[in-house]
Every structure is written in structure tokens, then in C-alpha cells.
Amino acid sequence: VSPASVDLFSASFWLAAAVAVLLLTPLTRVFPRQLGFALVNVGFLLALIKLRTLGAIVGVVLLHALLRACADPKRGSLVLRVVIAGGVAVFCFHKLPLPAASAKPVALLESMLGAIGFSYVLLRMVDVARTVYAGRQPPPGLVGLFNYLMPFHMLAAGPIQAYDDFVAGLAAPAPAPSAVNVLSGVERVAFGMFKKFVVAYSIERLFLTAFMADGWYFVLEMHLYLLWFYIDFSAYSDVAVGLGQLMGVRTPENFNRPYLARNMIEFWERWHITLGDWIRRHLYVPIQLAWVRRTGGRYQLGISLVSVAAAFTISGAWHGLTLPFLIWGVMHGVGVMIATLYRHVLTRRLGKKGVKAYLERPWIRVVATFVTLEWVAASLVVVGWHWEFRR
Amino acid sequence: MTDRSPGSMPAAGGEAIPTAASEGRAKGDAVRGAASPPGAGLPAWQWALRLLWVAIEIILVCWFAQKGLMFVYQGF
């Protein structure tokens, strides 16, 4: 079974994009808009993974039935747990290496999960299930659920749209196509492609050695890798946001000059913003609330720190079920814990106004930004290190 | 519909715990909200310039995909 993944240079991706952009506005007058978008998404998957698309559709139908049960006050809690546990089990199957002699159906399933980017689909699954369970939204229809879980332009590397945001997008009227909007969308897509295939590609091919070099070049490569990582990753978001703008499909921003962050808390508000939001809503807050209930509200700072550590360790495991990614997650958790603790100590000593004045000092800003940047660079070395070459 | 979301529940003691991690929500939302494209009523020469840059970017992407980097390597 040949592996398949969303490739920004593939003909099927750009064909789907062209069809979506050209037809979605006219389709608005013929079909319901969601149905038009679903046809594009299914068509894209058919081009990418052919009949394996049926597996994805069956999965969505199953989840659709479970979400209806999720909204039931009696069975909701149990069904929510089933959805999350099932999703995590499929995720582990997807992330752990398959034995070489796997049966063909197993290999087919694995290639389908890879093509739809199941890591991201899992996060959307959890978001919609918890939103429905919380009663903030009614269970989605089948077509809406498919579009939420597998929008073709967000399959490669997110963003991870919150279900509330998706529903708000449905409620908003379809944007009228305008020349300025089209120019702005085309610019964004072209800039994303330029960043990925010219800038990031050049940095990678000319300078990166997977940290095989020692001495001063190691330090240089550490910073070039930091630069490459941001340019390459944010390029996917640029393409997704640009296409969303052209199609009139709400697509959230994912980056906001992350390397200007003054601490790791701020970093996660600027880097992969939709994942940072997801971690806060579905890991940090629930873990924190569970501990607060257990302790009766005592040890608030301690609970906050433990919740951060747990949330980021799980986040590391989501990025990859390997030791380097776990270390990466722990490093980011430690960074956020230090920032939380430091802010707590500063607030006790200087008061809120004093902290604000302190943080606005130019040299504090420079030092804090530098330290944050170096911490992120060090964490990326752990995942960028070519482990198999070093063994 | 009743709201059962954990985020809507107050912490024990009746007061939501202010945490640094939760403070960024407003900022993130602000970023997402700022999606309106600039350039309404753009003069023709600016349109031309922006389209030219898009064309250059696309040409470079295609060129790099084919042979661009080999040329750079030879330059070294």
C-alpha cells in the first residue's frame, strides 16, 4: 500500500483548490454551501487515497452517531469517554510503527489515517465531542461534521479550528467575492508557497545538517533550524488561510510573530495558536479543575504548575510518540511553569502595576525575548537531532 | 441547552482561578478577528505591483522545484 499524504505540490491539491474556489460561490446559489464544500473535500480525498476514502466516511458516520448520544444527559458522559478513548487508541495505532508483515487491511487503514492527518482530526474530534457534551452546540449534521473534521486545505498541518468557531462561520453570511479579497487571498497563498519551497527549502538544503556538525556551526545551525522551522510550518498556515479567504471558508490564523514572545506563555499565544488554545481548553483547564475539586481550592499555584506540566507532556506525546518529542513537550511545560512562577513572584513583590512597568523596560524585553528564543531553539534541537545517524 | 463545559465552572471558593495560561485568550481572539484584507480602493499601480510580486513568487517556486537549488549549489 503506497503511503499518501497531503502534498502542497501535488496536482490533486491544487485541482481541489481550483474547483473549490471556482465553484463554491456559484454553488451557493444551487446547493447549500456546506454540501458544495463537502463535495470538494470528498473529491480531494478520492483523488488522494481513492477508495480508502470510504474508510474516512465510515469513521465520520460512526462519530456522527456517537455525537448524537453525547448530547444525551444520561449517556453523554460515558459516550464522551468512549469517543476520546477510541480516538486515542486509533491515534496510538497511527503513531506507533507497524510490524513489517502487517495484514493488508491494517496497512490500508494506516495509509488512510496518514492521508487525512489523523493527529489533527483527533483534536477536532475531541473538540466537537466536548462542545456537544457541554451543551454549547447541538450535535452536527453529517455533512457539517465531515467538513469540520476533514477540510482539505487544513489537512496537511492545521490550523485546528475550534468547533464553536466553525459553527460561527456557518452562521455568518457567505462573503461576497471582491477583487481585493481575491488579491489578498492569492497573495497569501503565493507567499506561503514562496516561504516553503524557496526560502525554507534553501535554508534546509544549504545549511541544515541534522546537527551533525560540532562547534560554532552547531550554534549557527541551532538558530537556522529555528528560522527554518517557523518559515516551513507557518507556510502551511499561510496557504490554508489564503485558500480559506478565496473560498469564503473561515480559517483561523495560527501564527503571530512567535519569536518576539517574552516568555513561554506568550510564545504559546503566538506559535501554533490554535493548538495552544486547544491545549488550554481540553488539557490544562480540565486537569486544573479536577485537582481544584480534589483539594478544595487550596494550593492554587501548585495545581496550576502541575496542570501545565501534564498538559505539555501530553502535547509532546501528540507531536510524536517518541522520546525526543516527550522531552520537547516537557521542556515547553517547564518553560511555561517557570514563566508562571516568575510572574507570581514578581506580582507578590511589585504588585500588578509594578510588574507591568517592569515588563515594559526595554532591556527586560530584550533579555526576556532572547532567553525565550534560546529555550525554544534548544527544544527544537532535541527533535531536529538526527538520532539514527548519531547512534 | 445547559452549559456543562468545565471552562464555565468557577473554581472552588466561587472565584475563577486567574492563570497566566488563560490570559492569552483575548490576544489570540484578536489575532483571529483581524482578518479583513487591506487595500480597498487601491490605485492601479499598487495592484500591478502586488500582482507582479505574486507572479515572481510563483515563478521562483516553480523554478526551485525544477532546478533552482542546483544552480545555487554550483554558484558556491
Chai-1 contact restraints between the chains, C-beta under 6 A:
chainA,res_idxA,chainB,res_idxB,connection_type,confidence,min_distance_angstrom,max_distance_angstrom,comment,restraint_id
A,A134,B,R4,contact,1.0,0.0,6.0,A-B,restraint_1
A,A134,B,S5,contact,1.0,0.0,6.0,A-B,restraint_2
A,G135,B,M1,contact,1.0,0.0,6.0,A-B,restraint_3
A,G135,B,T2,contact,1.0,0.0,6.0,A-B,restraint_4
A,G135,B,D3,contact,1.0,0.0,6.0,A-B,restraint_5
A,G135,B,R4,contact,1.0,0.0,6.0,A-B,restraint_6
A,V180,B,P37,contact,1.0,0.0,6.0,A-B,restraint_7
A,V180,B,G39,contact,1.0,0.0,6.0,A-B,restraint_8
A,V180,B,A40,contact,1.0,0.0,6.0,A-B,restraint_9
A,N181,B,P37,contact,1.0,0.0,6.0,A-B,restraint_10
A,S184,B,P37,contact,1.0,0.0,6.0,A-B,restraint_11
A,V186,B,V54,contact,1.0,0.0,6.0,A-B,restraint_12
A,E187,B,V54,contact,1.0,0.0,6.0,A-B,restraint_13
A,A190,B,V54,contact,1.0,0.0,6.0,A-B,restraint_14
A,A190,B,E57,contact,1.0,0.0,6.0,A-B,restraint_15
A,A190,B,I58,contact,1.0,0.0,6.0,A-B,restraint_16
A,M193,B,V61,contact,1.0,0.0,6.0,A-B,restraint_17
A,F194,B,E57,contact,1.0,0.0,6.0,A-B,restraint_18
A,F194,B,V61,contact,1.0,0.0,6.0,A-B,restraint_19
A,F197,B,V61,contact,1.0,0.0,6.0,A-B,restraint_20
A,F197,B,F64,contact,1.0,0.0,6.0,A-B,restraint_21
A,V198,B,L60,contact,1.0,0.0,6.0,A-B,restraint_22
A,V198,B,F64,contact,1.0,0.0,6.0,A-B,restraint_23
A,R205,B,L69,contact,1.0,0.0,6.0,A-B,restraint_24
A,P252,B,R32,contact,1.0,0.0,6.0,A-B,restraint_25
A,E253,B,V31,contact,1.0,0.0,6.0,A-B,restraint_26
A,E253,B,R32,contact,1.0,0.0,6.0,A-B,restraint_27
A,N256,B,V31,contact,1.0,0.0,6.0,A-B,restraint_28
A,I265,B,A20,contact,1.0,0.0,6.0,A-B,restraint_29
A,I265,B,A21,contact,1.0,0.0,6.0,A-B,restraint_30
A,E269,B,G24,contact,1.0,0.0,6.0,A-B,restraint_31
A,E269,B,K27,contact,1.0,0.0,6.0,A-B,restraint_32
A,E269,B,G28,contact,1.0,0.0,6.0,A-B,restraint_33
A,I273,B,G28,contact,1.0,0.0,6.0,A-B,restraint_34
A,D277,B,G28,contact,1.0,0.0,6.0,A-B,restraint_35
A,R280,B,A21,contact,1.0,0.0,6.0,A-B,restraint_36
A,Y284,B,A21,contact,1.0,0.0,6.0,A-B,restraint_37
A,V285,B,P6,contact,1.0,0.0,6.0,A-B,restraint_38
A,V285,B,G7,contact,1.0,0.0,6.0,A-B,restraint_39
A,P286,B,P6,contact,1.0,0.0,6.0,A-B,restraint_40
A,L289,B,P6,contact,1.0,0.0,6.0,A-B,restraint_41
A,V292,B,A11,contact,1.0,0.0,6.0,A-B,restraint_42
A,V292,B,A12,contact,1.0,0.0,6.0,A-B,restraint_43
A,G296,B,A12,contact,1.0,0.0,6.0,A-B,restraint_44
A,G297,B,A11,contact,1.0,0.0,6.0,A-B,restraint_45
A,G297,B,A12,contact,1.0,0.0,6.0,A-B,restraint_46
A,G297,B,G13,contact,1.0,0.0,6.0,A-B,restraint_47
A,Q300,B,I17,contact,1.0,0.0,6.0,A-B,restraint_48
A,S304,B,T19,contact,1.0,0.0,6.0,A-B,restraint_49
A,T340,B,A20,contact,1.0,0.0,6.0,A-B,restraint_50
A,R343,B,A20,contact,1.0,0.0,6.0,A-B,restraint_51
